[in-house]
């Protein structure tokens, strides 16, 4: 795929191993955009054999200066992560870190070492099974898993104030503008993660920035100009490909949630987008269905079987279905 703005654009389905549609169907959009990251790192290792270092940044990150420290770190350390918070004091963000993950996965640095690839393989396998927004069960997309990375692998916790600067470090940040650029706590600003662009960031600025502190307001205002210019064609409103069945019907979130909990249903159908909410609901019992709707679905199923297999094939299918119901 070609784009004037990137060296190369790779679709998730094109770097996937296995049944991508079956995998992506069980995820809401935020879950899906994070669930593919582990597999994408695997793809990078294969596609770029001459590269020794790989850095992931979320699309809402803005780079201000060269990652000189990170490049040196990745020569010695296989995995580099950034904590959300570096100092105690903002109890809201401390609590958020315990729920959503200690390290922010809008950034991840790895090298080509065996240790780094072991971590990526472990992470990709966990994301294959559990990459959900399910905080009450200890999972928050791809991020919460990385709390375990320093326990299992040689992971460097990078406490540089100028990397992954965001709302979670806004309180008493020490952000300042000098003649040669921006600094945070005396360290050069490398990138800002504008997570929560819009209402969330603006509320955080209101709550956590001291009155009269205008530095982050300036950064944010400049970013807003570039953000809106990039969105002049309305690209942010582009429909998500995997939000609907092929018929155009929107996939219900409760159907996705029930689907991912039932392996028999999940692996019974190669392409879940070829069906409908009602099709899955009759098998998963997510929401109430009237008798009239059931009869309509049964009739449509008979018509489909007749078109595909003729009258004899339709009858065989009906008897097979009855037999399966009777056990």
C-alpha positions in Angstrom: 0.0 0.0 0.0 1.4 3.4 -1.0 1.1 6.8 0.9 2.9 10.1 0.4 3.1 10.5 4.2 4.8 7.2 5.1 7.6 5.1 3.8 5.3 2.1 3.9 1.8 1.3 5.1 1.1 -2.2 6.2 -2.4 -3.3 7.0 -2.9 -5.5 10.0 -4.5 -8.3 8.0 -1.5 -8.4 5.7 1.1 -9.1 8.4 -1.1 -11.5 10.3 -0.5 -15.3 10.7 -3.8 -17.2 10.9 -7.5 -16.2 10.6 -7.4 -12.4 11.0 -11.2 -11.9 10.7 -11.9 -14.4 13.4 -9.4 -12.7 15.7 -10.4 -9.1 15.1 -14.2 -9.8 15.4 -13.9 -10.3 19.1 -12.4 -6.8 19.7 -13.9 -3.3 20.0 -11.9 -0.7 18.0 -9.6 0.5 20.8 -8.9 -3.2 21.8 -8.3 -4.1 18.2 -5.8 -1.2 17.5 -3.7 -2.4 20.5 -4.2 -6.2 20.0 -2.2 -6.3 16.8 0.9 -4.6 18.2 2.7 -7.7 19.4 2.3 -9.4 16.0 3.4 -6.2 14.3 6.7 -6.3 16.1 7.1 -9.9 15.0 6.5 -8.7 11.4 9.1 -6.0 11.8 11.8 -8.4 12.9 11.2 -10.5 9.8 10.6 -7.7 7.3 13.6 -5.6 8.3 16.4 -8.0 9.1 19.1 -5.3 8.9 17.6 -3.1 11.6 18.8 -3.4 15.2 16.4 -1.1 17.0 12.7 -0.7 16.8 10.6 2.1 18.4 6.8 2.2 18.6 4.9 5.5 19.1 1.1 5.9 19.3 -0.3 8.1 16.5 -1.1 10.9 19.0 2.6 11.3 19.9 4.5 14.4 18.6 8.3 14.3 18.4 10.2 17.5 19.3 13.8 16.3 19.2 16.2 13.5 18.5 16.0 10.3 20.7 19.7 10.4 21.4 19.4 8.7 24.9 17.1 6.0 23.7 19.4 4.9 20.9 22.3 4.5 23.4 20.1 2.6 25.8 18.9 0.1 23.1 22.6 -0.7 22.4 22.8 -2.2 26.0 19.2 -3.0 27.0 16.9 -5.3 25.0 13.6 -3.6 26.2 12.9 0.0 27.2 9.6 1.2 28.8 8.4 4.5 30.2 6.4 4.7 33.4 3.2 6.9 33.4 4.4 8.8 36.5 7.9 9.5 37.7 7.2 11.2 41.0 4.6 10.8 43.7 2.0 13.5 44.2 -0.8 13.1 41.6 -2.9 10.5 43.4 -5.4 10.4 40.5 -2.7 9.3 38.1 -1.2 6.9 40.7 -4.6 5.2 41.0 -5.0 5.2 37.2 -1.6 3.5 36.8 -2.6 0.7 39.2 -5.7 0.1 37.0 -4.5 0.7 33.5 -0.8 -0.2 33.8 2.3 1.2 35.3 4.0 1.7 31.9 2.5 3.6 29.0 2.4 1.5 25.9 2.1 4.5 23.6 5.8 4.0 23.6 8.0 0.8 23.4 11.6 0.4 22.5 13.2 -3.0 21.7 16.4 -4.2 20.0 17.0 -7.3 18.0 18.3 -9.4 20.8 17.0 -12.8 21.7 15.8 -11.4 25.0 13.7 -8.7 23.3 12.2 -11.2 20.9 11.3 -13.5 23.7 9.4 -10.7 25.3 7.6 -9.8 22.1 6.6 -13.4 21.5 5.3 -13.7 25.1 3.4 -10.4 24.7 1.9 -11.3 21.3 0.7 -14.6 22.7 -1.0 -12.9 25.6 -2.6 -10.3 23.3 -3.9 -13.1 21.1 -5.9 -14.5 24.0 -6.5 -11.4 26.2 -6.4 -7.9 24.8 -9.6 -6.5 26.2 -10.7 -3.4 28.1 -11.6 -5.5 31.1 -10.1 -3.8 34.1 -12.2 -5.6 36.7 -10.5 -8.8 35.6 -7.0 -7.3 35.6 -6.7 -6.7 31.9 -6.4 -3.4 30.1 -5.8 -3.9 26.4 -2.1 -4.4 25.6 -0.8 -2.2 28.4 -1.5 -4.0 31.7 0.5 -7.0 30.5 3.7 -5.0 30.4 3.5 -4.6 34.2 5.0 -8.1 34.2 7.7 -7.5 31.7 10.4 -6.4 34.3 9.6 -9.6 36.3 10.1 -11.9 33.3 12.7 -10.1 31.0 15.6 -7.7 31.1 13.6 -4.5 30.9 15.0 -1.0 31.4 12.6 1.4 33.1 13.4 4.7 31.5 12.8 7.7 33.8 13.7 10.5 31.5 11.2 13.4 32.0 11.4 14.4 28.3 10.1 11.0 27.0 6.4 10.2 26.9 5.5 13.5 28.5 1.7 13.7 28.8 -1.2 14.6 31.0 -0.1 12.0 33.5 3.0 14.1 34.2 1.4 17.5 33.9 1.2 18.3 37.6 4.3 20.2 38.8 6.0 19.2 35.5 8.7 21.8 35.3 8.0 22.3 31.6 9.9 25.3 30.3 10.9 26.9 26.9 14.5 27.8 26.4 16.4 29.4 23.5 17.4 25.9 22.2 14.0 24.2 22.7 11.7 22.7 25.3 12.8 21.1 28.6 11.1 19.1 31.4 12.7 19.1 34.8 15.9 20.3 33.1 15.9 17.4 30.6 15.3 18.0 26.8 11.7 17.3 25.6 11.8 14.4 23.2 8.1 13.7 22.6 4.7 14.5 24.0 1.9 12.0 24.0 -1.3 14.0 23.4 -3.4 11.2 24.7 -7.0 12.3 25.3 -6.8 15.0 22.7 -9.7 17.4 23.1 -11.9 17.3 26.1 -9.8 15.0 28.3 -6.5 17.0 27.9 -8.4 20.3 28.4 -9.9 19.1 31.6 -6.5 17.9 32.9 -5.0 21.3 32.1 -7.8 23.0 34.1 -7.4 20.6 37.0 -3.7 20.2 37.3 -1.9 23.2 35.8 -1.2 26.1 38.2 -2.9 29.4 37.2 -0.5 31.4 35.1 1.5 28.4 33.8 1.1 28.7 30.0 3.9 26.4 28.7 1.8 23.4 28.0 -1.0 25.5 26.7 1.4 26.7 24.0 2.5 23.2 23.1 -1.1 22.0 23.0 -2.3 25.0 20.9 0.4 24.4 18.3 -0.4 20.7 18.2 -4.1 21.5 17.7 -3.3 23.5 14.6 -1.3 20.6 13.1 -3.9 18.1 14.2 -6.8 20.0 12.6 -4.8 20.6 9.4 -4.1 16.9 9.1 -7.8 16.2 9.6 -8.9 18.8 7.1 -10.2 16.0 4.8 -12.2 14.4 7.7 -10.0 11.3 7.8 -10.7 10.9 11.5 -14.4 10.2 10.6 -13.4 7.3 8.3 -15.6 4.3 9.3 -13.8 1.3 10.8 -13.7 -1.6 8.4 -14.4 -4.1 11.2 -17.3 -2.3 12.8 -19.9 -3.9 10.5 -20.9 -7.2 8.9 -20.6 -7.4 5.2 -24.3 -6.5 5.0 -23.6 -3.2 6.6 -25.2 -4.2 10.0 -23.2 -2.8 12.9 -21.7 -5.6 15.1 -23.1 -5.3 18.6 -20.6 -5.0 21.4 -22.5 -7.5 23.6 -22.2 -10.0 20.7 -18.5 -9.4 20.4 -18.1 -10.0 24.2 -20.2 -13.2 24.1 -18.4 -14.5 21.0 -14.9 -14.2 22.6 -16.0 -16.2 25.6 -17.3 -19.1 23.6 -14.6 -21.1 21.7 -17.0 -23.5 20.2 -18.8 -20.7 18.4 -15.6 -18.7 17.7 -14.0 -21.6 15.8 -17.1 -22.9 14.2 -17.2 -20.2 11.5 -14.2 -19.1 9.4 -15.5 -15.5 8.7 -17.7 -14.1 11.4 -18.4 -10.9 9.3 -20.4 -13.1 6.9 -23.2 -13.5 9.4 -25.3 -11.1 11.6 -26.1 -10.2 15.2 -29.2 -12.3 15.0 -27.3 -15.3 13.7 -24.9 -15.2 16.7 -27.6 -14.3 19.2 -29.5 -17.5 18.3 -26.4 -19.4 19.2 -25.2 -17.3 22.2 -28.4 -16.1 23.8 -27.3 -12.5 24.3 -30.6 -10.7 24.0 -34.3 -11.6 23.7 -35.6 -12.7 20.3 -39.3 -12.9 19.5 -40.9 -16.0 18.0 -41.7 -14.1 14.9 -38.0 -13.2 14.4 -37.0 -16.8 15.0 -39.4 -18.0 12.3 -38.1 -15.4 9.9 -34.6 -16.4 10.5 -35.5 -20.1 10.1 -37.2 -19.3 6.8 -34.3 -17.3 5.5 -31.9 -20.2 6.5 -34.1 -22.6 4.5 -34.1 -20.3 1.4 -30.3 -20.0 1.6 -29.9 -23.8 1.9 -32.2 -24.3 -1.0 -30.3 -21.8 -3.2 -26.9 -23.4 -2.3 -27.8 -27.1 -2.2 -31.2 -27.6 -3.8 -34.3 -29.1 -2.2 -32.6 -32.4 -1.2 -29.7 -30.6 0.4 -32.0 -28.3 2.2 -33.9 -31.2 3.7 -30.7 -32.9 4.8 -29.6 -29.7 6.5 -32.9 -29.3 8.3 -32.7 -32.9 9.6 -29.1 -32.5 10.6 -30.0 -29.4 12.6 -32.9 -31.2 14.3 -30.6 -34.1 15.1 -28.0 -31.9 16.7 -30.6 -30.1 18.8 -31.9 -33.4 20.1 -28.4 -34.5 21.0 
